[in-house]
Amino acid sequence: MFRVLAGLNLLVTLVLAVASLHAITPDDRSSYMGLAEGMLHGRYSAWYFLPDYIPDTFRNPGYPVFLLLLKSIGLHETGIRLFQTGLYIGTIALVLRLIKHCEGANHTWLVRNLFLLLLLPNIQLAYLAAYIYPEVLVAFMIALYGVVAITWAPSWKRTLTLALVAGVVFQLRPVFVFVPVIQLLLDFWQTRRQGFSWVQAAALLLVFGATMLPYGLWNLRHHGVFKTTSLEGGAGVMQIGFWALRMPGYHEGRYWGNQMGDEVVSFTDTADVKNHIAAFNREWDVIDAQTKPLLTDVDRRYAAQMYHYIPPAWPDYGFLFPTYSSAYTIKREQLLMKANVADILREPGYYFKTRLYTLVRLWVTGVQRPAWRAATSPVAKIKVLYPTLVSGFTFLLAVASIGWVLLSRRRMACAPTWRLSLALVVYFGLIHLPFAIQARYTVPVRPWLLLSIALAVGAWLTRRTQGGTQALMPA
Protein backbone atom coordinates (compact mmCIF):
# COMPACT_ATOMS: atom_id res chain seq x y z
CA MET A 1 0.00 0.00 0.00
CA PHE A 2 2.80 2.43 0.89
CA ARG A 3 4.49 2.02 -2.49
CA VAL A 4 1.21 2.48 -4.34
CA LEU A 5 0.40 5.68 -2.43
CA ALA A 6 3.94 6.97 -2.84
CA GLY A 7 3.82 6.28 -6.57
CA LEU A 8 0.46 8.01 -6.98
CA ASN A 9 1.71 11.07 -5.10
CA LEU A 10 4.81 11.17 -7.26
CA LEU A 11 2.68 10.96 -10.40
CA VAL A 12 0.45 13.82 -9.23
CA THR A 13 3.54 15.90 -8.41
CA LEU A 14 5.01 15.41 -11.88
CA VAL A 15 1.71 16.21 -13.60
CA LEU A 16 1.33 19.42 -11.59
CA ALA A 17 4.95 20.38 -12.25
CA VAL A 18 4.44 20.06 -16.01
CA ALA A 19 1.18 22.01 -15.82
CA SER A 20 2.78 24.84 -13.81
CA LEU A 21 6.12 24.95 -15.60
CA HIS A 22 5.43 28.21 -17.43
CA ALA A 23 3.01 29.86 -14.99
CA ILE A 24 3.66 33.54 -14.23
CA THR A 25 2.46 35.34 -11.10
CA PRO A 26 2.60 38.98 -9.90
CA ASP A 27 5.33 38.06 -7.38
CA ASP A 28 7.40 36.20 -9.96
CA ARG A 29 9.23 38.51 -12.32
CA SER A 30 8.04 41.70 -10.69
CA SER A 31 9.69 40.87 -7.38
CA TYR A 32 11.62 37.66 -6.71
CA MET A 33 13.29 37.20 -10.08
CA GLY A 34 13.76 40.95 -10.34
CA LEU A 35 15.61 41.04 -7.02
CA ALA A 36 17.77 38.08 -8.01
CA GLU A 37 18.60 39.77 -11.31
CA GLY A 38 19.38 42.96 -9.42
CA MET A 39 21.88 41.14 -7.21
CA LEU A 40 23.59 39.80 -10.32
CA HIS A 41 24.14 43.47 -11.18
CA GLY A 42 25.29 44.31 -7.64
CA ARG A 43 22.03 46.04 -6.68
CA TYR A 44 19.44 44.59 -4.31
CA SER A 45 16.42 46.08 -6.04
CA ALA A 46 13.92 45.03 -8.67
CA TRP A 47 14.49 48.55 -10.08
CA TYR A 48 18.20 47.84 -10.60
CA PHE A 49 17.99 48.87 -14.26
CA LEU A 50 17.04 52.48 -13.47
CA PRO A 51 19.87 55.05 -13.36
CA ASP A 52 18.76 56.28 -9.92
CA TYR A 53 17.64 52.92 -8.57
CA ILE A 54 16.07 52.69 -5.12
CA PRO A 55 17.38 49.94 -2.77
CA ASP A 56 14.66 47.42 -1.97
CA THR A 57 12.25 48.05 0.91
CA PHE A 58 9.94 45.12 0.23
CA ARG A 59 11.52 41.67 0.70
CA ASN A 60 13.90 39.92 3.04
CA PRO A 61 16.69 38.52 0.87
CA GLY A 62 16.34 34.78 1.57
CA TYR A 63 14.45 33.64 -1.53
CA PRO A 64 16.14 36.08 -3.95
CA VAL A 65 19.52 34.78 -2.73
CA PHE A 66 18.31 31.21 -3.36
CA LEU A 67 17.31 32.18 -6.91
CA LEU A 68 20.64 33.95 -7.36
CA LEU A 69 22.56 30.82 -6.36
CA LEU A 70 20.61 28.67 -8.81
CA LYS A 71 21.06 31.22 -11.58
CA SER A 72 24.79 31.44 -10.84
CA ILE A 73 25.23 27.70 -11.48
CA GLY A 74 23.54 28.02 -14.83
CA LEU A 75 19.92 27.17 -14.09
CA HIS A 76 17.37 29.12 -16.07
CA GLU A 77 13.77 29.61 -14.98
CA THR A 78 12.62 26.15 -16.07
CA GLY A 79 15.54 24.55 -14.24
CA ILE A 80 14.69 26.48 -11.09
CA ARG A 81 11.09 25.28 -11.23
CA LEU A 82 12.20 21.67 -11.65
CA PHE A 83 14.69 22.04 -8.80
CA GLN A 84 11.89 23.30 -6.55
CA THR A 85 9.77 20.30 -7.54
CA GLY A 86 12.65 18.18 -6.29
CA LEU A 87 12.58 20.15 -3.03
CA TYR A 88 8.91 19.31 -2.65
CA ILE A 89 9.66 15.60 -3.03
CA GLY A 90 12.48 16.04 -0.50
CA THR A 91 10.07 17.74 1.92
CA ILE A 92 7.70 14.77 1.83
CA ALA A 93 10.63 12.38 2.23
CA LEU A 94 11.74 14.24 5.37
CA VAL A 95 8.24 14.09 6.88
CA LEU A 96 8.08 10.35 6.11
CA ARG A 97 11.43 9.95 7.83
CA LEU A 98 9.98 11.59 10.93
CA ILE A 99 7.05 9.18 10.86
CA LYS A 100 9.39 6.22 10.48
CA HIS A 101 11.34 7.48 13.48
CA CYS A 102 8.07 7.52 15.44
CA GLU A 103 7.16 4.00 14.45
CA GLY A 104 10.37 2.61 15.87
CA ALA A 105 11.05 -1.08 15.44
CA ASN A 106 7.41 -1.99 14.73
CA HIS A 107 7.29 -0.30 11.30
CA THR A 108 3.50 -0.52 11.25
CA TRP A 109 3.28 1.79 8.17
CA LEU A 110 -0.14 2.94 9.40
CA VAL A 111 0.68 6.62 9.91
CA ARG A 112 2.85 6.77 6.79
CA ASN A 113 -0.01 5.38 4.71
CA LEU A 114 -2.50 7.75 6.29
CA PHE A 115 -0.21 10.70 5.64
CA LEU A 116 0.24 9.80 1.96
CA LEU A 117 -3.48 9.16 1.59
CA LEU A 118 -4.25 12.62 2.97
CA LEU A 119 -1.53 14.18 0.85
CA LEU A 120 -2.83 12.75 -2.42
CA PRO A 121 -5.80 15.15 -2.88
CA ASN A 122 -4.14 18.03 -0.99
CA ILE A 123 -2.10 19.35 -3.87
CA GLN A 124 -1.51 22.92 -2.64
CA LEU A 125 2.22 22.59 -1.97
CA ALA A 126 2.85 20.33 -4.96
CA TYR A 127 0.96 22.81 -7.13
CA LEU A 128 3.10 25.73 -5.95
CA ALA A 129 6.36 23.80 -6.20
CA ALA A 130 6.97 24.84 -9.81
CA TYR A 131 5.98 28.46 -9.22
CA ILE A 132 8.55 31.14 -8.48
CA TYR A 133 7.34 31.36 -4.91
CA PRO A 134 9.33 30.66 -1.72
CA GLU A 135 6.71 28.34 -0.22
CA VAL A 136 8.30 25.03 -1.23
CA LEU A 137 11.75 26.13 -0.04
CA VAL A 138 10.22 27.27 3.26
CA ALA A 139 8.44 23.91 3.57
CA PHE A 140 11.67 22.01 2.91
CA MET A 141 13.64 24.03 5.47
CA ILE A 142 10.90 23.63 8.10
CA ALA A 143 10.85 19.87 7.46
CA LEU A 144 14.63 19.82 7.84
CA TYR A 145 14.28 21.85 11.04
CA GLY A 146 11.77 19.30 12.34
CA VAL A 147 14.02 16.33 11.57
CA VAL A 148 16.91 17.94 13.42
CA ALA A 149 14.74 19.02 16.36
CA ILE A 150 13.15 15.59 16.84
CA THR A 151 15.67 12.99 15.73
CA TRP A 152 18.94 14.54 16.93
CA ALA A 153 19.89 14.10 20.58
CA PRO A 154 20.44 17.30 22.62
CA SER A 155 23.92 18.54 21.79
CA TRP A 156 25.82 21.56 20.58
CA LYS A 157 25.56 20.19 17.04
CA ARG A 158 21.77 20.14 17.30
CA THR A 159 21.64 23.60 18.90
CA LEU A 160 23.78 25.30 16.26
CA THR A 161 22.09 23.50 13.36
CA LEU A 162 18.63 24.51 14.60
CA ALA A 163 19.76 28.13 14.96
CA LEU A 164 21.22 28.26 11.44
CA VAL A 165 18.25 26.53 9.80
CA ALA A 166 15.87 28.85 11.66
CA GLY A 167 17.96 31.79 10.45
CA VAL A 168 17.50 30.69 6.85
CA VAL A 169 13.74 30.26 7.30
CA PHE A 170 13.53 33.72 8.88
CA GLN A 171 15.09 35.30 5.80
CA LEU A 172 12.51 33.45 3.68
CA ARG A 173 9.52 34.15 5.90
CA PRO A 174 10.21 36.51 8.85
CA VAL A 175 7.07 35.27 10.64
CA PHE A 176 9.22 32.30 11.70
CA VAL A 177 10.88 34.59 14.25
CA PHE A 178 9.24 33.11 17.37
CA VAL A 179 9.57 29.42 16.45
CA PRO A 180 12.99 28.97 18.13
CA VAL A 181 11.47 30.26 21.37
CA ILE A 182 8.61 27.78 21.00
CA GLN A 183 11.19 25.07 20.33
CA LEU A 184 12.97 25.85 23.59
CA LEU A 185 9.67 25.72 25.48
CA LEU A 186 8.96 22.31 23.96
CA ASP A 187 12.45 21.07 24.83
CA PHE A 188 12.06 22.32 28.39
CA TRP A 189 8.68 20.61 28.73
CA GLN A 190 9.80 17.33 27.21
CA THR A 191 12.96 17.04 29.30
CA ARG A 192 10.94 17.77 32.45
CA ARG A 193 13.70 20.29 33.29
CA GLN A 194 16.23 17.47 33.67
CA GLY A 195 18.97 17.64 31.11
CA PHE A 196 17.76 20.98 29.73
CA SER A 197 20.81 23.11 28.97
CA TRP A 198 20.25 26.79 29.61
CA VAL A 199 23.61 27.57 28.04
CA GLN A 200 22.67 25.84 24.79
CA ALA A 201 19.25 27.52 24.87
CA ALA A 202 20.90 30.93 25.13
CA ALA A 203 23.34 29.98 22.37
CA LEU A 204 20.49 28.97 20.06
CA LEU A 205 18.82 32.37 20.46
CA LEU A 206 22.10 34.26 20.13
CA VAL A 207 23.17 32.47 16.95
CA PHE A 208 19.67 32.77 15.52
CA GLY A 209 19.75 36.49 16.28
CA ALA A 210 23.19 36.79 14.70
CA THR A 211 21.81 35.44 11.39
CA MET A 212 19.57 38.51 11.24
CA LEU A 213 22.44 41.00 11.53
CA PRO A 214 23.61 41.15 7.89
CA TYR A 215 20.24 42.26 6.54
CA GLY A 216 19.72 44.58 9.50
CA LEU A 217 23.08 46.21 8.79
CA TRP A 218 22.23 46.41 5.07
CA ASN A 219 19.06 48.32 5.96
CA LEU A 220 21.11 50.58 8.23
CA ARG A 221 23.53 51.35 5.43
CA HIS A 222 20.97 51.90 2.68
CA HIS A 223 17.95 53.19 4.61
CA GLY A 224 19.43 54.66 7.78
CA VAL A 225 17.56 52.31 10.12
CA PHE A 226 18.60 48.99 11.66
CA LYS A 227 15.71 46.66 10.89
CA THR A 228 15.94 42.89 10.46
CA THR A 229 12.80 42.74 8.32
CA SER A 230 11.85 44.73 5.25
CA LEU A 231 10.89 48.37 5.71
CA GLU A 232 7.37 47.91 4.41
CA GLY A 233 4.65 45.30 4.19
CA GLY A 234 3.43 44.49 7.69
CA ALA A 235 1.25 47.53 8.37
CA GLY A 236 0.08 47.78 4.76
CA VAL A 237 -1.01 44.16 4.48
CA MET A 238 -2.69 44.50 7.87
CA GLN A 239 -4.66 47.49 6.55
CA ILE A 240 -5.74 45.52 3.48
CA GLY A 241 -6.76 42.72 5.87
CA PHE A 242 -9.12 45.11 7.66
CA TRP A 243 -10.72 46.65 4.55
CA ALA A 244 -10.65 43.89 1.91
CA LEU A 245 -13.79 42.06 3.00
CA ARG A 246 -15.74 45.32 2.72
CA MET A 247 -14.51 46.13 -0.79
CA PRO A 248 -15.10 42.93 -2.84
CA GLY A 249 -13.58 43.12 -6.30
CA TYR A 250 -11.96 46.52 -5.72
CA HIS A 251 -8.53 47.21 -7.23
CA GLU A 252 -6.74 49.69 -5.01
CA GLY A 253 -4.05 51.99 -6.36
CA ARG A 254 -2.77 53.51 -3.13
CA TYR A 255 -0.34 50.84 -1.94
CA TRP A 256 0.72 47.82 -4.04
CA GLY A 257 -2.20 47.70 -6.43
CA ASN A 258 -3.97 44.91 -4.56
CA GLN A 259 -7.02 43.24 -6.08
CA MET A 260 -9.60 42.46 -3.39
CA GLY A 261 -11.21 39.04 -3.51
CA ASP A 262 -14.93 38.59 -3.92
CA GLU A 263 -15.69 36.06 -1.19
CA VAL A 264 -18.78 33.86 -1.00
CA VAL A 265 -19.21 34.95 2.61
CA SER A 266 -20.10 38.65 2.69
CA PHE A 267 -19.32 41.10 5.50
CA THR A 268 -21.12 44.08 4.01
CA ASP A 269 -24.23 44.97 2.06
CA THR A 270 -23.67 45.52 -1.65
CA ALA A 271 -25.08 49.02 -1.34
CA ASP A 272 -22.44 49.92 1.26
CA VAL A 273 -19.40 48.81 -0.75
CA LYS A 274 -18.95 52.20 -2.42
CA ASN A 275 -19.07 53.90 1.00
CA HIS A 276 -16.35 51.60 2.35
CA ILE A 277 -14.19 52.23 -0.73
CA ALA A 278 -14.59 55.96 -0.15
CA ALA A 279 -13.67 55.56 3.55
CA PHE A 280 -10.61 53.49 2.60
CA ASN A 281 -9.44 56.21 0.22
CA ARG A 282 -10.10 58.96 2.76
CA GLU A 283 -7.84 57.08 5.16
CA TRP A 284 -5.18 57.06 2.46
CA ASP A 285 -5.72 60.77 1.73
CA VAL A 286 -4.75 61.55 5.32
CA ILE A 287 -1.67 59.32 5.09
CA ASP A 288 -0.59 60.72 1.73
CA ALA A 289 -0.95 64.29 2.96
CA GLN A 290 1.51 63.60 5.79
CA THR A 291 4.01 61.65 3.69
CA LYS A 292 4.00 63.84 0.58
CA PRO A 293 6.66 66.25 1.96
CA LEU A 294 9.03 63.28 2.29
CA LEU A 295 8.95 62.39 -1.40
CA THR A 296 12.35 62.93 -3.01
CA ASP A 297 13.09 64.18 -6.51
CA VAL A 298 13.71 60.55 -7.54
CA ASP A 299 10.33 59.53 -6.08
CA ARG A 300 8.57 62.29 -8.00
CA ARG A 301 10.40 61.47 -11.21
CA TYR A 302 9.26 57.83 -11.16
CA ALA A 303 5.92 58.14 -9.34
CA ALA A 304 3.84 58.56 -12.48
CA GLN A 305 5.31 55.53 -14.23
CA MET A 306 5.99 53.06 -11.41
CA TYR A 307 2.67 51.26 -11.77
CA HIS A 308 3.03 51.04 -15.55
CA TYR A 309 6.76 50.67 -16.10
CA ILE A 310 7.74 47.87 -18.48
CA PRO A 311 11.09 46.34 -17.45
CA PRO A 312 13.37 45.75 -20.45
CA ALA A 313 14.21 42.26 -19.18
CA TRP A 314 10.54 41.18 -19.11
CA PRO A 315 8.48 43.08 -21.69
CA ASP A 316 5.80 40.39 -21.50
CA TYR A 317 5.09 41.14 -17.83
CA GLY A 318 5.37 44.79 -16.94
CA PHE A 319 4.20 45.28 -13.35
CA LEU A 320 6.74 46.13 -10.66
CA PHE A 321 5.96 46.84 -7.03
CA PRO A 322 6.59 50.58 -6.59
CA THR A 323 9.50 51.42 -4.32
CA TYR A 324 9.97 54.78 -2.64
CA SER A 325 12.69 56.44 -0.62
CA SER A 326 13.53 55.35 2.92
CA ALA A 327 12.07 58.22 4.96
CA TYR A 328 8.82 58.16 2.97
CA THR A 329 8.42 54.38 3.30
CA ILE A 330 9.16 54.32 7.04
CA LYS A 331 6.74 57.17 7.76
CA ARG A 332 4.02 55.59 5.63
CA GLU A 333 4.30 52.30 7.55
CA GLN A 334 4.06 54.16 10.87
CA LEU A 335 0.95 56.01 9.75
CA LEU A 336 -0.61 52.84 8.38
CA MET A 337 -0.13 51.06 11.70
CA LYS A 338 -1.62 54.03 13.54
CA ALA A 339 -4.63 53.90 11.21
CA ASN A 340 -4.95 50.14 11.75
CA VAL A 341 -5.10 50.53 15.52
CA ALA A 342 -7.71 53.26 15.19
CA ASP A 343 -9.82 51.13 12.81
CA ILE A 344 -9.74 48.12 15.14
CA LEU A 345 -10.61 50.16 18.23
CA ARG A 346 -13.47 51.81 16.33
CA GLU A 347 -15.00 48.51 15.18
CA PRO A 348 -13.76 45.67 17.42
CA GLY A 349 -16.81 43.49 16.69
CA TYR A 350 -16.31 43.61 12.94
CA TYR A 351 -12.59 42.97 13.35
CA PHE A 352 -13.16 39.97 15.62
CA LYS A 353 -15.66 38.42 13.16
CA THR A 354 -13.33 38.88 10.21
CA ARG A 355 -10.39 37.37 12.13
CA LEU A 356 -12.46 34.27 12.89
CA TYR A 357 -13.26 34.01 9.20
CA THR A 358 -9.58 34.55 8.35
CA LEU A 359 -8.62 31.75 10.73
CA VAL A 360 -10.66 29.32 8.64
CA ARG A 361 -9.73 30.80 5.26
CA LEU A 362 -6.02 30.50 5.98
CA TRP A 363 -6.55 26.74 5.75
CA VAL A 364 -9.54 26.51 3.42
CA THR A 365 -9.19 27.74 -0.16
CA GLY A 366 -12.11 30.04 -0.89
CA VAL A 367 -14.43 30.11 -3.87
CA GLN A 368 -14.21 33.44 -5.64
CA ARG A 369 -17.50 34.60 -7.17
CA PRO A 370 -15.99 35.80 -10.47
CA ALA A 371 -14.32 32.41 -11.02
CA TRP A 372 -17.57 30.60 -10.21
CA ARG A 373 -19.58 32.79 -12.58
CA ALA A 374 -17.00 32.30 -15.33
CA ALA A 375 -17.20 28.49 -14.97
CA THR A 376 -19.90 27.59 -17.49
CA SER A 377 -19.37 23.83 -17.77
CA PRO A 378 -19.61 21.13 -15.07
CA VAL A 379 -15.89 20.37 -15.44
CA ALA A 380 -15.02 24.04 -15.01
CA LYS A 381 -17.19 24.27 -11.90
CA ILE A 382 -15.51 21.19 -10.42
CA LYS A 383 -12.11 22.83 -10.98
CA VAL A 384 -13.30 25.89 -9.09
CA LEU A 385 -14.82 23.86 -6.24
CA TYR A 386 -12.12 21.18 -5.91
CA PRO A 387 -9.61 23.17 -3.80
CA THR A 388 -12.37 24.34 -1.49
CA LEU A 389 -13.90 20.89 -1.02
CA VAL A 390 -10.58 19.17 -0.36
CA SER A 391 -9.13 21.84 1.92
CA GLY A 392 -12.48 22.20 3.71
CA PHE A 393 -12.75 18.47 4.36
CA THR A 394 -9.15 18.40 5.55
CA PHE A 395 -9.78 21.30 7.92
CA LEU A 396 -12.88 19.64 9.41
CA LEU A 397 -11.02 16.33 9.76
CA ALA A 398 -8.20 18.18 11.53
CA VAL A 399 -10.60 19.85 13.96
CA ALA A 400 -12.37 16.54 14.68
CA SER A 401 -9.33 14.26 14.98
CA ILE A 402 -7.01 16.66 16.80
CA GLY A 403 -9.90 17.75 19.00
CA TRP A 404 -10.57 14.11 19.92
CA VAL A 405 -6.97 13.61 21.02
CA LEU A 406 -6.92 16.79 23.09
CA LEU A 407 -10.36 16.39 24.68
CA SER A 408 -9.88 12.71 25.47
CA ARG A 409 -6.39 13.48 26.79
CA ARG A 410 -5.10 10.66 24.67
CA ARG A 411 -1.47 9.94 25.42
CA MET A 412 0.43 10.09 22.14
CA ALA A 413 3.44 7.83 22.17
CA CYS A 414 5.08 9.95 19.48
CA ALA A 415 4.85 13.02 21.69
CA PRO A 416 7.73 15.18 20.35
CA THR A 417 6.52 14.93 16.73
CA TRP A 418 2.90 15.44 17.76
CA ARG A 419 3.69 18.54 19.82
CA LEU A 420 5.91 20.15 17.20
CA SER A 421 3.30 19.49 14.50
CA LEU A 422 0.57 21.15 16.54
CA ALA A 423 2.85 24.02 17.51
CA LEU A 424 3.74 24.81 13.90
CA VAL A 425 0.13 24.58 12.70
CA VAL A 426 -1.28 26.73 15.51
CA TYR A 427 1.56 29.24 15.29
CA PHE A 428 1.31 29.75 11.53
CA GLY A 429 -2.45 30.13 11.81
CA LEU A 430 -2.33 32.71 14.60
CA ILE A 431 0.65 34.75 13.36
CA HIS A 432 -1.11 35.47 10.05
CA LEU A 433 -4.48 36.45 11.52
CA PRO A 434 -3.97 40.25 11.41
CA PHE A 435 -3.16 40.29 7.71
CA ALA A 436 -5.01 40.03 4.41
CA ILE A 437 -6.30 36.54 3.65
CA GLN A 438 -3.77 34.44 1.79
CA ALA A 439 -4.19 30.68 2.10
CA ARG A 440 -0.72 30.48 0.54
CA TYR A 441 0.76 31.71 3.84
CA THR A 442 0.03 28.39 5.56
CA VAL A 443 1.07 26.14 2.64
CA PRO A 444 4.60 25.53 4.04
CA VAL A 445 3.13 23.86 7.14
CA ARG A 446 0.36 21.93 5.35
CA PRO A 447 2.48 18.73 5.57
CA TRP A 448 2.56 19.24 9.34
CA LEU A 449 -1.22 19.63 9.43
CA LEU A 450 -1.57 16.37 7.51
CA LEU A 451 0.97 14.74 9.84
CA SER A 452 -1.08 15.86 12.87
CA ILE A 453 -4.23 14.39 11.34
CA ALA A 454 -2.45 11.14 10.43
CA LEU A 455 -1.13 10.76 13.98
CA ALA A 456 -4.54 11.51 15.50
CA VAL A 457 -6.49 9.22 13.15
CA GLY A 458 -3.85 6.53 13.62
CA ALA A 459 -4.33 6.76 17.37
CA TRP A 460 -8.10 6.46 16.95
CA LEU A 461 -7.83 3.46 14.61
CA THR A 462 -5.39 1.73 16.95
CA ARG A 463 -7.74 2.31 19.87
CA ARG A 464 -10.66 0.87 17.87
CA THR A 465 -8.80 -2.22 16.67
CA GLN A 466 -6.92 -2.95 19.86
CA GLY A 467 -9.48 -1.86 22.40
CA GLY A 468 -7.23 0.87 23.65
CA THR A 469 -4.90 -1.60 25.33
CA GLN A 470 -1.84 -0.63 23.34
CA ALA A 471 -0.31 2.69 22.40
CA LEU A 472 -0.21 3.77 18.81
CA MET A 473 3.55 3.49 18.57
CA PRO A 474 6.45 2.84 20.88
CA ALA A 475 8.19 5.90 22.27
Summary of the structure (lengths in Angstrom):
residues: 475
radius of gyration: 23.4
end to end distance: 24.5
largest distance: 75.5
contacts: 1488
relative contact order: 0.12
helix: 68%
strand: 1%
